[in-house]
Amino acid sequence: MSGPASVPERVRVGAVAVMALSEADVADRVAAAWARGEGGSIVTANVDIVRKAGGDPALAALVAEAELVVADGMPVVWAARLSGLGVPERVTGASLVWSLSERAAAEGRSVFLLGGEPGIAERAGRVLAGRYPGLRVAGSHSPPFGFDATAEGMRETVDKVAAAAPDLVLVGLGFPKQERTIAALRSRLSRAWYLGCGAGIPMAAGQFRRAPEGLQRIGGEWLHRLWLEPGRLARRYLWEDAPFAVKVLAIAAVRRLAGRRP
């Protein structure tokens, strides 16, 4: 059995405490927790999540409940580094879908996919099982729009996942719906691990393609997403997230110059 998990170093970016973890570190910690019989959840904190958490203490508390909070979004990585935390890399929900599924296959664990349009989660499960022999897909479910607005709707979704008893649950419902759903699931399946992966499920299914690696490295993946879904993402990316990202980076730079670490 593995010993107790060490506490990763962290620093505040806005209202969110980001941890200095690589994608491989996350997979290692999840596997070690499985060996100990412990569950947990992962938040991939991008600019939008940091912004929303900063405007709502309840959402900040929801993020703080997660065992692992990683930097998903280059502005978050840059702000953490300016604040003195050696974040090794950007860790996205879309990439963790693959690496955690690979680790689950190696460990003989099962995965459940929750989210996406009808049929997309099922397709993503087939893709992952084909990529990683030995991965057990415990099930998939695409909840109807507004399922979380009623206690009955949330209970039906939680019941479906709980009945499958998976070791890993990929929850692609967008923030904060996916984190609220994870909180409800954890009360029923405490030993499972949960990843809030946003668009990671449709990406795994091939419904969307990620940006080229070069564009990802320079922090431009949001431009690729904006090009794919301008109607849905223009306001969020251009009028809400971009000004907030500049503000967060400016605050981190001022603190760095003043020799202070939040």
Backbone hydrogen bonds, N-H to C=O, Kabsch-Sander energy under -0.5 kcal/mol:
donor,donor_aa,acceptor,acceptor_aa,energy
11,V,18,V,-2.2
13,V,16,V,-3.3
14,G,12,R,-0.5
16,V,13,V,-1.8
18,V,11,V,-2.7
18,V,16,V,-0.9
19,M,69,V,-2.6
20,A,9,E,-2.4
21,L,19,M,-1.6
26,V,22,S,-2.0
27,A,23,E,-2.0
28,D,24,A,-2.4
29,R,25,D,-2.5
30,V,26,V,-2.4
31,A,27,A,-2.3
32,A,28,D,-2.3
33,A,29,R,-2.1
34,W,30,V,-2.4
35,A,31,A,-2.0
36,R,32,A,-1.3
37,G,33,A,-0.7
37,G,34,W,-1.2
38,E,33,A,-3.0
39,G,190,S,-0.7
40,G,192,A,-1.7
42,I,194,Y,-2.2
43,V,68,L,-2.6
44,T,196,G,-0.5
45,A,43,V,-0.9
45,A,70,V,-2.6
46,N,44,T,-1.0
50,V,46,N,-2.4
51,R,47,V,-2.7
52,K,48,D,-2.5
53,A,49,I,-2.6
54,G,50,V,-1.8
55,G,51,R,-0.9
55,G,52,K,-0.6
56,D,52,K,-0.5
56,D,53,A,-0.8
59,L,56,D,-0.7
60,A,56,D,-2.1
61,A,57,P,-2.3
62,L,58,A,-1.6
63,V,59,L,-2.1
64,A,60,A,-2.2
65,E,61,A,-1.0
66,A,63,V,-1.7
67,E,41,S,-0.8
68,L,41,S,-1.9
70,V,43,V,-2.3
72,D,45,A,-1.8
72,D,70,V,-0.8
73,G,71,A,-0.7
76,V,73,G,-0.8
77,V,73,G,-1.9
78,W,74,M,-3.2
79,A,75,P,-2.4
80,A,76,V,-2.2
81,R,77,V,-2.3
82,L,78,W,-2.7
83,S,79,A,-1.6
84,G,81,R,-1.5
85,L,80,A,-2.6
86,G,84,G,-0.5
87,V,85,L,-2.2
91,V,71,A,-2.7
92,T,90,R,-0.5
96,L,92,T,-2.1
97,V,93,G,-1.7
98,W,94,A,-0.6
98,W,95,S,-0.6
99,S,95,S,-2.2
100,L,96,L,-2.6
101,S,97,V,-1.0
102,E,98,W,-2.5
103,R,99,S,-2.1
104,A,100,L,-2.5
105,A,101,S,-2.3
106,A,102,E,-2.1
107,E,103,R,-1.9
108,G,105,A,-1.0
109,R,104,A,-3.5
111,V,136,R,-2.6
112,F,168,L,-2.4
113,L,139,G,-1.9
114,L,112,F,-0.5
114,L,170,L,-3.1
115,G,141,H,-2.5
116,G,172,G,-0.8
120,I,117,E,-2.4
121,A,117,E,-0.7
123,R,119,G,-2.0
124,A,120,I,-2.7
125,G,121,A,-2.2
126,R,122,E,-1.7
127,V,123,R,-2.1
128,L,124,A,-2.6
129,A,125,G,-2.4
130,G,126,R,-2.0
131,R,127,V,-1.9
132,Y,128,L,-2.5
135,L,132,Y,-2.1
136,R,109,R,-1.4
137,V,135,L,-0.7
138,A,111,V,-2.4
138,A,136,R,-0.9
139,G,111,V,-0.9
141,H,113,L,-2.2
147,F,144,P,-1.8
149,A,146,G,-1.8
150,T,147,F,-0.9
154,M,150,T,-2.1
155,R,151,A,-2.4
156,E,152,E,-2.3
157,T,153,G,-1.7
158,V,154,M,-2.6
159,D,155,R,-2.7
160,K,156,E,-1.8
161,V,157,T,-1.8
162,A,158,V,-2.9
163,A,159,D,-2.3
164,A,160,K,-0.9
164,A,161,V,-0.8
165,A,161,V,-1.0
165,A,162,A,-0.6
167,D,110,S,-1.0
168,L,110,S,-1.7
169,V,193,W,-2.8
170,L,112,F,-2.9
170,L,168,L,-0.5
171,V,169,V,-0.7
171,V,195,L,-3.0
172,G,114,L,-2.9
172,G,170,L,-0.7
173,L,171,V,-0.7
178,Q,174,G,-3.0
180,R,176,P,-2.5
181,T,177,K,-2.3
182,I,178,Q,-2.4
183,A,179,E,-2.1
184,A,180,R,-1.7
185,L,181,T,-2.3
186,R,182,I,-2.6
187,S,183,A,-0.8
188,R,185,L,-1.7
189,L,185,L,-3.0
192,A,189,L,-0.8
193,W,167,D,-2.6
194,Y,40,G,-2.0
195,L,169,V,-2.4
196,G,42,I,-1.8
197,C,171,V,-2.0
197,C,195,L,-0.9
198,G,171,V,-0.7
200,G,197,C,-2.5
201,I,198,G,-0.6
203,M,199,A,-1.9
204,A,200,G,-2.0
205,A,201,I,-2.0
206,G,202,P,-0.6
206,G,203,M,-0.9
207,Q,202,P,-2.5
208,F,202,P,-0.9
215,L,212,P,-0.5
216,Q,212,P,-2.0
217,R,213,E,-2.4
218,I,214,G,-1.2
219,G,216,Q,-1.5
220,G,215,L,-2.9
223,L,220,G,-1.1
224,H,220,G,-1.0
225,R,221,E,-2.2
226,L,222,W,-2.5
227,W,223,L,-2.0
228,L,224,H,-1.8
229,E,225,R,-2.6
233,L,229,E,-2.2
234,A,230,P,-2.1
237,Y,233,L,-3.0
238,L,234,A,-2.7
239,W,234,A,-0.7
239,W,235,R,-1.5
240,E,235,R,-1.1
240,E,236,R,-0.5
241,D,236,R,-3.4
242,A,237,Y,-1.8
244,F,240,E,-1.2
245,A,241,D,-2.8
246,V,242,A,-2.0
247,K,243,P,-2.0
248,V,244,F,-2.7
249,L,245,A,-2.3
250,A,246,V,-2.3
251,I,247,K,-2.4
252,A,248,V,-2.2
253,A,249,L,-2.4
254,V,250,A,-2.4
255,R,251,I,-2.3
256,R,252,A,-2.1
257,L,253,A,-2.4
258,A,254,V,-2.0
259,G,256,R,-1.0
260,R,255,R,-2.8
